[in-house]
Amino acid sequence: MHEHDVLVVGAGGAGLRAAIAAHEAGADVAMVTKLHPVRSHTGAAEGGINAALHPEDSWELHAYDTMKGSDYLGDAPAVETFAQDAPDEVIQLEHWGMPFSREEDGTVSQRPFGGLSHPRTTYAGAETGHHLLHTMYEQVVKRGITVYEEQQVLDLAVTDHDDVEDRECHGVVAYDIASGEIQGYRATNGVILATGGPGQVFDHTTNAVANTGDGYAMAYRAGVPLEDMEFVQFHPTTLPSTGVLISEGVRGEGGILYNDNEERLMFEYGYANNDGELASRDVVSRAELTEVNEGRGIEDEYVHLDMRHLGEERILDRLENILHLAEDFEGVDGLDEPMPVKPGQHYQMGGVEVDENGHTCIDGLYAAGEVACVSLHGGNRLGGNALPELLVFGARAGKHAAGGDMKEAEIQTGPSAESEAGEIPDGVDVGAVDAGSESVAADGAAVDAGTVVESEVQRQQERVDHLLEDEGVNHAQVRDDIQQTMTANVNVFRREENLKDALGDIREARERYRHVAASDPSRTYNTDLMHTMETRNIIDIAEAITVGALAREEFRGAHWREQYQERRDDEWLKHTMLAWSDGNPRLYYKPVLLEGEKEYEPKERSY
């Protein structure tokens, strides 16, 4: 068994920043990851990092833009902490050697992005995430932080008490991809989940194949509530054939969206009369799909994004990578012709419920980055806010887990926090998930942490043996069915009957999954085994998203319901919570916190 003070699960942007912060606070840190750090999905982030650096800008303006973008579902303590900490994190990155694009006078360049009142998006060409990963990984290597690569974490080692807030997380258990062994990892201080998003729940997504919602599902099964999972961001500019992302930086530099009539659709049809292409992502995605649905789409599928007018010099300087993506995947030369784009699943606003320090309601368990919901983004994330989120809350989680001195959190977590009871919607048959760790010290007696980890190692070993040695259903069709129903029924436009159809499909898929087996019997480098185990997580997260979408009867941010065409602050200015309790999911709500150093009064959101 491996033992460290702090374990970080995942090695993307949030994981790297958390590991560095924990190390700086004096902890013995290790990272456990199924990918090499620089292969993490953060590397696909193209646009930039928002921070109020310019003298005419301020953290207050950044906070206001973020709260407005969230459609007033963000929590003020999280929003303000984020806006205040982001400039220092960007400056720290620059000191570590991040190769930011710069102006002629040497200052870091900042460009406009959707929903921002001031150009505050720093960037490194169109490869910001790639450079971010390499810059922070250098710091991890410099500090000698241990990285356990090719370790697929299967579950958390958590004591099982009736009251989730009495549970403790003592480590994780992983499948060693190279050796085939099941490894135990004990954390004496804390475990930080930094596993990224769940994009593989959908068929058309910008997310990497590895983004299967592992952290969400592990925390959910352990008893941590999932918050606002219905809010899924569909990025308006993805390539139709693959889902590959075309950066918002193209529109930030002046790219224009045209329909099949060669009309500038954002203005022609009044979707965003002021900001046009730089409206928030949910607004632009709905506009594009409306064009397609009303017969003005190109080939009844997509619209055009045109950057030719920017000129070759500017494109090559700031957007060269976009040219390669369009050419490689669509056969389009962006210098000579417009690029086809359509909305695709991109980001999960909801996630594992945490406070400003990344702590969950289970002692010793933290989450940071996309997997966590603090709640910063609320109903919709602004472009350029994801990367600073990784930095700000990754650093805070790492420091807190290591025992660093931190301000007490204002956001309360756990099912016992002030809440309003809810019910799973009528007619919805929600399937049972495997509820997590087997009972250890269920009576509340003290238990040795090593015993908790060893018990989970044994349980996961039995599970892997069963998948490898028995015959059964192949996971691939189960996963594909989930992805197809989520893309068809839980997309940008949502209708009650479609959501119920999706839940029926998910229920059926869960029943079939109970009989899965790996088709490859080998124990080393067994990708079929890996994907079989990941599919369990995909099912759990698909269900959480769809239950939340059916429960929230309003139109807010990225969540659009055909039967409810307005934001309903009198009823729905609250967070949707889904917790696993006593063998059944429990739906409840908790209030939004709209008061911090400033007070944020909900207003009509227009761009």
C-alpha positions as CSV (number, residue, x, y, z in Angstrom):
1,M,0.0,0.0,0.0
2,H,1.2,3.5,-0.9
3,E,0.9,6.2,1.8
4,H,1.1,9.9,1.5
5,D,-0.3,13.0,3.3
6,V,-2.4,14.2,0.3
7,L,-3.5,12.2,-2.7
8,V,-4.6,14.1,-5.8
9,V,-6.7,12.0,-8.2
10,G,-6.2,13.3,-11.7
11,A,-3.3,15.4,-13.2
12,G,-4.9,18.1,-15.3
13,G,-4.9,21.7,-14.5
14,A,-6.8,21.5,-11.2
15,G,-4.8,18.4,-10.0
16,L,-1.4,19.9,-10.9
17,R,-2.3,23.2,-9.1
18,A,-3.6,21.4,-6.0
19,A,-0.5,19.2,-5.8
20,I,1.8,22.2,-6.0
21,A,-0.2,24.1,-3.3
22,A,-0.2,21.1,-1.0
23,H,3.5,20.6,-1.4
24,E,4.1,24.3,-0.7
25,A,2.1,23.9,2.5
26,G,4.5,21.2,3.6
27,A,2.6,18.0,2.7
28,D,3.9,14.8,1.2
29,V,1.9,14.8,-2.0
30,A,1.3,12.2,-4.7
31,M,-0.8,12.3,-7.8
32,V,-2.7,9.2,-9.0
33,T,-3.8,9.5,-12.7
34,K,-4.9,7.3,-15.5
35,L,-3.1,9.6,-18.0
36,H,0.3,11.3,-18.1
37,P,-0.2,14.8,-16.8
38,V,0.5,16.6,-20.1
39,R,-2.0,14.3,-21.9
40,S,-4.9,15.5,-19.6
41,H,-7.9,17.1,-21.2
42,T,-6.9,20.6,-20.0
43,G,-4.5,20.6,-22.9
44,A,-7.5,20.9,-25.3
45,A,-8.5,24.3,-23.8
46,E,-7.8,26.9,-26.5
47,G,-9.4,30.2,-25.4
48,G,-7.7,31.7,-22.4
49,I,-7.7,32.6,-18.7
50,N,-9.9,35.4,-17.4
51,A,-8.4,37.8,-14.8
52,A,-8.9,41.4,-14.0
53,L,-5.3,42.7,-14.6
54,H,-5.9,46.0,-16.5
55,P,-6.1,49.2,-14.4
56,E,-9.5,49.9,-15.8
57,D,-10.8,46.5,-14.9
58,S,-11.6,45.2,-11.4
59,W,-12.5,42.0,-9.6
60,E,-15.9,43.5,-8.9
61,L,-16.6,43.7,-12.6
62,H,-15.3,40.2,-13.2
63,A,-17.6,39.0,-10.3
64,Y,-20.6,40.8,-11.7
65,D,-20.0,39.4,-15.2
66,T,-19.7,35.9,-13.8
67,M,-22.8,36.2,-11.7
68,K,-24.8,37.6,-14.6
69,G,-23.4,34.8,-16.8
70,S,-24.5,32.2,-14.3
71,D,-28.1,33.6,-14.6
72,Y,-27.9,34.4,-10.9
73,L,-27.4,30.8,-9.8
74,G,-23.8,31.3,-8.7
75,D,-23.0,31.6,-5.0
76,A,-21.5,35.0,-4.2
77,P,-18.8,33.8,-1.8
78,A,-17.5,31.5,-4.5
79,V,-17.8,34.1,-7.3
80,E,-16.0,36.8,-5.3
81,T,-13.2,34.5,-4.1
82,F,-12.6,33.4,-7.7
83,A,-12.5,37.0,-9.1
84,Q,-10.3,38.2,-6.3
85,D,-7.8,35.3,-6.5
86,A,-7.6,35.0,-10.3
87,P,-5.1,37.9,-10.9
88,D,-2.5,36.5,-8.5
89,E,-2.8,33.0,-10.0
90,V,-2.2,34.4,-13.5
91,I,0.8,36.4,-12.3
92,Q,2.1,33.3,-10.6
93,L,1.8,31.4,-13.9
94,E,3.7,34.1,-15.7
95,H,6.5,33.9,-13.1
96,W,6.7,30.1,-13.6
97,G,7.3,30.7,-17.3
98,M,3.9,30.5,-19.0
99,P,4.4,31.8,-22.5
100,F,1.5,34.2,-22.7
101,S,0.8,36.2,-25.9
102,R,2.0,39.8,-25.4
103,E,1.4,43.2,-26.7
104,E,4.3,45.2,-28.4
105,D,5.1,46.8,-25.1
106,G,5.6,43.4,-23.4
107,T,2.4,43.3,-21.3
108,V,0.3,40.2,-21.4
109,S,-2.4,40.4,-24.1
110,Q,-6.1,40.3,-23.1
111,R,-8.9,39.9,-25.6
112,P,-12.7,40.1,-25.5
113,F,-14.7,36.9,-24.7
114,G,-18.4,36.2,-24.5
115,G,-20.3,37.9,-21.7
116,L,-17.3,40.0,-20.5
117,S,-17.7,43.8,-19.9
118,H,-13.9,44.3,-20.4
119,P,-11.2,42.4,-22.4
120,R,-9.8,40.3,-19.6
121,T,-8.9,36.9,-21.3
122,T,-5.2,36.2,-21.2
123,Y,-4.0,33.6,-23.7
124,A,-1.1,31.8,-25.3
125,G,-2.0,31.7,-29.0
126,A,-4.8,29.2,-29.4
127,E,-3.0,26.6,-27.2
128,T,-3.5,28.1,-23.8
129,G,-4.4,24.8,-22.0
130,H,-1.4,23.0,-23.6
131,H,1.0,25.6,-22.3
132,L,-0.7,25.7,-18.9
133,L,-0.2,22.0,-18.4
134,H,3.5,22.1,-19.4
135,T,4.2,25.1,-17.2
136,M,2.7,23.5,-14.1
137,Y,4.0,20.0,-14.8
138,E,7.5,21.5,-14.8
139,Q,6.8,22.8,-11.3
140,V,5.6,19.3,-10.2
141,V,8.9,17.8,-11.5
142,K,10.9,20.6,-10.0
143,R,9.4,19.8,-6.6
144,G,9.8,16.1,-6.8
145,I,6.1,15.4,-6.4
146,T,5.4,11.7,-6.9
147,V,3.2,10.9,-9.9
148,Y,1.6,7.4,-10.2
149,E,0.8,7.2,-13.9
150,E,-1.5,4.8,-15.7
151,Q,-3.5,4.2,-12.5
152,Q,-7.3,4.1,-13.1
153,V,-8.9,5.0,-9.8
154,L,-11.9,2.8,-9.2
155,D,-13.4,4.0,-6.0
156,L,-12.8,5.8,-2.7
157,A,-12.0,4.1,0.6
158,V,-14.6,5.7,2.9
159,T,-15.9,4.6,6.3
160,D,-19.6,3.7,6.1
161,H,-21.7,5.5,8.7
162,D,-25.4,6.1,8.6
163,D,-24.8,9.9,8.7
164,V,-22.7,10.9,5.7
165,E,-21.2,13.7,7.6
166,D,-19.6,11.2,10.0
167,R,-17.9,9.4,7.2
168,E,-14.1,9.8,6.5
169,C,-12.2,9.3,3.3
170,H,-8.9,7.5,3.9
171,G,-7.7,6.9,0.3
172,V,-8.4,5.4,-3.1
173,V,-8.1,2.1,-4.9
174,A,-6.8,1.9,-8.5
175,Y,-6.3,-0.5,-11.3
176,D,-2.6,-0.5,-12.3
177,I,-2.9,-0.5,-16.1
178,A,0.6,-1.8,-16.7
179,S,0.7,-4.6,-14.1
180,G,-3.0,-5.5,-13.8
181,E,-2.8,-5.3,-10.0
182,I,-5.3,-3.5,-7.7
183,Q,-3.4,-0.9,-5.7
184,G,-4.3,0.7,-2.5
185,Y,-3.4,4.4,-1.8
186,R,-3.8,5.8,1.7
187,A,-4.0,9.5,2.5
188,T,-3.4,10.6,6.0
189,N,-4.7,14.2,5.4
190,G,-7.0,14.1,2.4
191,V,-8.0,13.0,-1.1
192,I,-8.6,15.7,-3.8
193,L,-10.7,14.7,-6.8
194,A,-9.5,16.5,-9.9
195,T,-10.8,14.1,-12.5
196,G,-12.3,16.5,-15.0
197,G,-15.7,16.5,-16.7
198,P,-18.2,13.8,-17.9
199,G,-18.3,14.6,-21.6
200,Q,-18.5,10.9,-22.6
201,V,-22.0,10.9,-21.3
202,F,-22.9,12.5,-24.7
203,D,-22.2,11.3,-28.2
204,H,-21.2,14.7,-29.7
205,T,-18.7,16.3,-27.2
206,T,-15.5,18.3,-27.2
207,N,-14.3,16.1,-24.3
208,A,-11.6,13.5,-24.5
209,V,-12.4,9.7,-24.4
210,A,-11.0,9.6,-20.8
211,N,-13.6,12.1,-19.5
212,T,-16.1,9.6,-18.1
213,G,-17.3,11.4,-15.0
214,D,-15.2,9.1,-12.6
215,G,-14.9,11.7,-9.8
216,Y,-18.6,12.6,-9.8
217,A,-19.7,9.0,-9.6
218,M,-17.2,8.0,-6.9
219,A,-18.2,10.9,-4.7
220,Y,-21.9,10.3,-5.4
221,R,-21.7,6.6,-4.4
222,A,-19.8,7.6,-1.2
223,G,-22.7,9.9,-0.2
224,V,-21.6,13.3,-1.4
225,P,-24.4,15.3,-3.0
226,L,-24.2,16.3,-6.7
227,E,-25.3,19.9,-7.3
228,D,-27.0,21.5,-10.3
229,M,-26.2,18.6,-12.6
230,E,-28.9,19.6,-15.1
231,F,-26.7,22.6,-16.2
232,V,-24.7,21.3,-19.1
233,Q,-22.8,23.7,-21.4
234,F,-23.0,23.1,-25.1
235,H,-20.2,25.1,-26.8
236,P,-21.6,26.8,-29.9
237,T,-18.5,26.2,-32.2
238,T,-17.5,22.5,-32.5
239,L,-16.7,20.7,-35.8
240,P,-19.7,18.7,-36.9
241,S,-17.9,15.5,-37.8
242,T,-15.9,15.0,-34.6
243,G,-17.0,17.5,-31.9
244,V,-13.5,19.0,-31.9
245,L,-13.6,22.5,-30.3
246,I,-13.1,25.7,-32.3
247,S,-12.1,28.2,-29.7
248,E,-14.2,31.1,-28.6
249,G,-11.0,33.1,-29.3
250,V,-12.1,33.1,-33.0
251,R,-15.2,35.1,-32.1
252,G,-13.2,37.1,-29.6
253,E,-10.9,38.2,-32.4
254,G,-13.9,39.2,-34.5
255,G,-15.1,35.9,-36.2
256,I,-18.7,36.1,-37.5
257,L,-21.5,33.5,-37.6
258,Y,-23.6,33.2,-40.8
259,N,-26.6,31.1,-41.7
260,D,-27.3,29.4,-45.0
261,N,-28.7,32.8,-46.3
262,E,-25.4,34.4,-45.5
263,E,-27.0,36.5,-42.9
264,R,-25.2,37.5,-39.7
265,L,-27.6,35.5,-37.6
266,M,-26.9,36.9,-34.1
267,F,-28.1,40.4,-35.3
268,E,-30.4,39.5,-38.1
269,Y,-32.8,37.6,-35.9
270,G,-32.3,39.5,-32.7
271,Y,-30.6,36.8,-30.6
272,A,-28.0,39.3,-29.2
273,N,-28.4,42.8,-30.6
274,N,-25.6,44.3,-28.5
275,D,-22.9,41.6,-28.2
276,G,-23.7,39.5,-31.2
277,E,-21.3,36.6,-31.5
278,L,-19.9,37.5,-28.1
279,A,-23.1,36.8,-26.2
280,S,-22.8,34.0,-23.6
281,R,-22.4,30.5,-24.9
282,D,-25.9,29.3,-24.0
283,V,-27.4,32.2,-26.0
284,V,-25.2,31.5,-29.1
285,S,-25.9,27.7,-29.0
286,R,-29.6,28.2,-28.9
287,A,-29.4,30.7,-31.7
288,E,-27.5,28.3,-34.0
289,L,-29.9,25.4,-33.4
290,T,-32.9,27.7,-33.9
291,E,-31.5,28.6,-37.3
292,V,-31.1,24.9,-38.2
293,N,-34.6,24.0,-36.9
294,E,-36.2,26.9,-38.8
295,G,-34.6,25.8,-42.1
296,R,-31.7,28.3,-42.3
297,G,-29.0,25.9,-41.3
298,I,-26.4,24.6,-43.8
299,E,-27.2,21.0,-44.8
300,D,-29.8,21.1,-42.0
301,E,-27.0,20.6,-39.4
302,Y,-24.6,23.6,-38.9
303,V,-23.8,27.3,-39.5
304,H,-20.7,28.9,-40.7
305,L,-18.0,30.6,-38.7
306,D,-16.0,33.1,-40.8
307,M,-12.6,34.6,-39.8
308,R,-11.3,35.4,-43.3
309,H,-11.7,39.1,-42.8
310,L,-9.2,39.1,-39.9
311,G,-6.4,38.6,-42.4
312,E,-3.7,36.0,-42.7
313,E,-1.1,37.7,-40.4
314,R,-3.5,38.0,-37.5
315,I,-4.9,34.5,-37.9
316,L,-1.4,32.9,-38.0
317,D,-0.3,35.0,-35.0
318,R,-3.3,34.3,-32.7
319,L,-5.3,31.4,-34.2
320,E,-2.9,29.2,-36.2
321,N,-4.0,26.0,-34.4
322,I,-7.6,26.6,-35.5
323,L,-6.5,26.5,-39.2
324,H,-5.0,23.0,-38.6
325,L,-8.1,21.7,-36.8
326,A,-10.4,22.9,-39.6
327,E,-8.1,21.5,-42.3
328,D,-7.5,18.2,-40.6
329,F,-11.0,17.3,-39.6
330,E,-13.3,19.1,-42.1
331,G,-11.0,19.7,-45.1
332,V,-11.6,23.4,-44.8
333,D,-8.9,26.2,-45.2
334,G,-10.0,28.9,-42.8
335,L,-8.0,31.5,-44.7
336,D,-10.1,31.0,-47.8
337,E,-13.5,29.7,-46.6
338,P,-15.8,29.7,-43.6
339,M,-15.7,26.8,-41.1
340,P,-18.7,24.6,-40.3
341,V,-19.7,24.7,-36.6
342,K,-22.5,23.4,-34.4
343,P,-23.1,23.1,-30.7
344,G,-21.5,20.2,-28.8
345,Q,-21.4,19.2,-25.2
346,H,-18.4,21.0,-23.6
347,Y,-18.6,21.6,-19.9
348,Q,-20.5,20.5,-16.8
349,M,-21.5,23.5,-14.6
350,G,-22.8,21.2,-11.8
351,G,-20.7,18.7,-9.9
352,V,-19.6,17.4,-6.5
353,E,-20.8,19.8,-3.9
354,V,-17.9,21.6,-2.2
355,D,-17.2,24.8,-0.3
356,E,-14.7,27.6,-1.2
357,N,-11.9,25.4,0.0
358,G,-12.9,22.4,-2.1
359,H,-14.0,20.4,0.9
360,T,-17.0,18.1,0.7
361,C,-19.3,17.0,3.5
362,I,-17.1,13.9,4.0
363,D,-14.1,14.5,6.1
364,G,-10.9,14.2,4.2
365,L,-12.5,14.4,0.7
366,Y,-12.0,17.4,-1.6
367,A,-12.8,18.2,-5.2
368,A,-11.5,20.9,-7.6
369,G,-11.9,21.9,-11.2
370,E,-14.8,20.8,-13.4
371,V,-15.7,17.8,-11.2
372,A,-16.5,20.2,-8.4
373,C,-19.5,22.6,-7.9
374,V,-18.6,25.4,-5.6
375,S,-21.1,27.0,-7.2
376,L,-19.1,29.4,-9.4
377,H,-20.8,29.0,-12.8
378,G,-24.4,28.5,-11.7
379,G,-26.6,28.0,-14.8
380,N,-24.0,28.9,-17.4
381,R,-20.2,29.3,-17.5
382,L,-18.5,32.2,-19.2
383,G,-15.8,31.4,-21.7
384,G,-12.4,31.9,-20.1
385,N,-13.6,31.2,-16.6
386,A,-12.7,27.4,-16.6
387,L,-8.9,27.7,-16.5
388,P,-8.8,30.3,-13.7
389,E,-11.3,28.1,-11.8
390,L,-8.7,25.3,-12.0
391,L,-6.0,27.5,-10.6
392,V,-7.9,29.3,-7.9
393,F,-9.8,26.4,-6.4
394,G,-7.1,23.8,-7.1
395,A,-4.7,25.9,-5.1
396,R,-7.3,26.4,-2.3
397,A,-8.1,22.7,-2.1
398,G,-4.4,21.7,-2.0
399,K,-3.6,24.1,0.7
400,H,-6.6,23.2,2.9
401,A,-6.0,19.4,2.4
402,A,-2.4,19.9,3.6
403,G,-3.6,21.7,6.7
404,G,-2.7,25.2,5.6
405,D,-4.2,28.2,7.3
406,M,-7.5,29.1,5.5
407,K,-10.4,31.4,6.0
408,E,-13.5,29.6,7.2
409,A,-15.8,28.7,4.3
410,E,-19.1,30.6,4.0
411,I,-20.7,27.9,1.9
412,Q,-22.2,25.0,3.9
413,T,-22.2,21.5,2.4
414,G,-24.0,18.2,3.0
415,P,-27.6,17.0,3.2
416,S,-28.0,18.6,6.7
417,A,-27.3,22.1,5.3
418,E,-30.3,24.4,5.1
419,S,-32.4,22.8,2.5
420,E,-35.8,22.2,1.0
421,A,-37.1,18.7,0.4
422,G,-37.8,17.6,-3.2
423,E,-39.3,14.5,-4.8
424,I,-38.2,12.5,-7.8
425,P,-40.7,13.6,-10.5
426,D,-43.8,11.4,-10.9
427,G,-43.5,8.5,-13.3
428,V,-39.7,8.4,-13.1
429,D,-38.2,5.0,-12.2
430,V,-34.6,5.7,-11.0
431,G,-32.3,2.7,-10.9
432,A,-30.1,1.7,-8.0
433,V,-26.4,2.4,-8.2
434,D,-23.9,0.3,-6.3
435,A,-23.9,2.4,-3.1
436,G,-20.1,2.5,-2.6
437,S,-17.9,1.1,0.0
438,E,-18.9,-2.0,1.9
439,S,-19.7,-1.4,5.6
440,V,-16.7,-0.8,7.7
441,A,-17.3,0.5,11.2
442,A,-21.0,1.1,10.4
443,D,-21.7,1.3,14.1
444,G,-19.5,4.4,14.4
445,A,-16.6,2.6,16.1
446,A,-13.1,3.8,15.4
447,V,-11.4,1.9,12.6
448,D,-7.9,1.7,11.3
449,A,-7.5,3.8,8.1
450,G,-5.3,1.1,6.6
451,T,-8.1,-1.5,7.1
452,V,-10.6,0.7,5.3
453,V,-8.3,0.9,2.2
454,E,-7.4,-2.8,2.3
455,S,-11.2,-3.7,2.5
456,E,-11.8,-1.6,-0.6
457,V,-8.8,-3.2,-2.4
458,Q,-10.4,-6.6,-1.8
459,R,-13.8,-5.5,-3.0
460,Q,-12.4,-4.0,-6.2
461,Q,-10.2,-7.1,-6.8
462,E,-13.4,-9.3,-6.6
463,R,-15.1,-6.9,-9.0
464,V,-12.3,-7.0,-11.6
465,D,-12.0,-10.8,-11.3
466,H,-15.8,-11.1,-12.0
467,L,-15.5,-8.8,-15.0
468,L,-12.6,-10.7,-16.4
469,E,-13.6,-14.3,-15.7
470,D,-17.3,-14.3,-16.3
471,E,-19.2,-14.1,-19.6
472,G,-21.7,-11.4,-20.1
473,V,-22.9,-8.3,-22.0
474,N,-20.3,-6.1,-23.7
475,H,-20.3,-2.6,-22.2
476,A,-19.8,-0.9,-25.6
477,Q,-23.4,-1.1,-26.7
478,V,-24.6,-0.1,-23.3
479,R,-22.4,3.0,-23.4
480,D,-23.4,3.9,-26.9
481,D,-27.1,3.7,-26.0
482,I,-26.6,6.1,-23.1
483,Q,-24.7,8.5,-25.4
484,Q,-27.3,8.4,-28.1
485,T,-30.3,9.0,-25.8
486,M,-28.5,11.8,-24.0
487,T,-27.6,13.6,-27.2
488,A,-31.1,13.1,-28.7
489,N,-33.2,13.8,-25.5
490,V,-31.1,15.9,-23.0
491,N,-29.5,18.4,-25.4
492,V,-29.8,22.2,-25.8
493,F,-33.6,22.0,-26.2
494,R,-35.4,19.9,-23.6
495,R,-38.9,18.5,-23.6
496,E,-40.6,16.6,-20.8
497,E,-41.4,13.6,-22.8
498,N,-37.9,13.4,-24.2
499,L,-36.4,13.6,-20.7
500,K,-38.7,10.8,-19.5
501,D,-37.7,8.7,-22.5
502,A,-34.0,9.3,-21.6
503,L,-34.6,8.1,-18.1
504,G,-36.3,5.0,-19.4
505,D,-33.3,4.3,-21.6
506,I,-30.9,4.9,-18.8
507,R,-32.9,2.5,-16.5
508,E,-32.8,-0.2,-19.2
509,A,-29.1,0.4,-19.8
510,R,-28.4,0.0,-16.0
511,E,-30.2,-3.3,-15.9
512,R,-28.1,-4.6,-18.8
513,Y,-24.9,-3.3,-17.2
514,R,-25.5,-5.5,-14.2
515,H,-24.6,-8.4,-16.5
516,V,-21.5,-6.9,-18.2
517,A,-18.2,-8.6,-18.6
518,A,-14.9,-7.6,-20.3
519,S,-14.4,-9.3,-23.7
520,D,-10.6,-9.2,-23.3
521,P,-9.5,-11.6,-20.4
522,S,-6.0,-10.2,-20.1
523,R,-5.1,-8.3,-17.0
524,T,-2.5,-5.8,-18.3
525,Y,-3.2,-2.8,-20.6
526,N,-6.8,-4.0,-20.9
527,T,-8.6,-1.0,-22.4
528,D,-11.8,-3.0,-22.6
529,L,-11.8,-3.6,-18.9
530,M,-11.1,0.1,-18.3
531,H,-14.0,1.2,-20.5
532,T,-16.3,-1.4,-18.9
533,M,-15.6,0.1,-15.5
534,E,-15.9,3.6,-16.7
535,T,-19.4,2.9,-18.3
536,R,-20.7,2.4,-14.8
537,N,-19.8,6.0,-14.0
538,I,-21.3,7.2,-17.3
539,I,-24.7,5.6,-16.4
540,D,-24.7,7.2,-12.9
541,I,-24.0,10.7,-14.2
542,A,-26.4,10.5,-17.1
543,E,-29.1,9.7,-14.7
544,A,-28.2,12.6,-12.4
545,I,-28.2,15.1,-15.2
546,T,-31.6,13.9,-16.5
547,V,-33.3,13.8,-13.1
548,G,-32.2,17.3,-12.4
549,A,-33.3,18.5,-15.9
550,L,-36.8,17.0,-15.3
551,A,-37.1,18.4,-11.8
552,R,-36.2,22.0,-12.7
553,E,-39.3,23.5,-14.3
554,E,-38.0,26.8,-15.6
555,F,-35.7,28.2,-18.3
556,R,-32.4,29.4,-16.8
557,G,-28.9,29.6,-18.3
558,A,-28.1,26.5,-20.3
559,H,-31.2,24.7,-19.1
560,W,-34.1,25.3,-21.6
561,R,-37.5,23.6,-21.1
562,E,-40.1,23.8,-23.8
563,Q,-43.0,23.9,-21.3
564,Y,-41.4,26.6,-19.1
565,Q,-40.2,29.5,-21.3
566,E,-39.2,31.9,-18.5
567,R,-36.8,32.2,-15.5
568,R,-38.9,31.7,-12.4
569,D,-36.9,33.3,-9.5
570,D,-39.9,33.1,-7.1
571,E,-39.7,29.3,-7.2
572,W,-36.3,28.3,-8.7
573,L,-33.7,30.6,-7.3
574,K,-32.2,27.5,-5.6
575,H,-29.7,24.7,-6.2
576,T,-30.8,21.2,-7.3
577,M,-29.2,18.6,-5.1
578,L,-29.1,14.8,-5.6
579,A,-27.7,12.7,-2.8
580,W,-27.4,8.9,-2.4
581,S,-29.0,7.8,0.9
582,D,-30.2,4.4,2.2
583,G,-30.2,2.8,-1.2
584,N,-32.1,5.5,-3.1
585,P,-31.3,8.9,-4.6
586,R,-32.8,11.8,-2.7
587,L,-33.7,15.1,-4.4
588,Y,-33.6,18.3,-2.4
589,Y,-32.8,22.0,-2.8
590,K,-30.7,24.6,-1.1
591,P,-30.8,28.3,-1.5
592,V,-28.5,30.4,-3.7
593,L,-26.2,32.8,-1.8
594,L,-26.5,36.1,-3.6
595,E,-24.8,38.2,-1.0
596,G,-21.0,38.4,-0.3
597,E,-19.0,41.6,-0.1
598,K,-21.4,42.8,-2.7
599,E,-25.1,42.0,-3.2
600,Y,-26.3,40.7,-6.6
601,E,-29.9,41.4,-7.4
602,P,-31.2,39.1,-10.2
603,K,-31.9,41.0,-13.3
604,E,-33.1,40.1,-16.8
605,R,-30.1,38.7,-18.7
606,S,-29.5,40.2,-22.1
607,Y,-26.5,40.7,-24.4
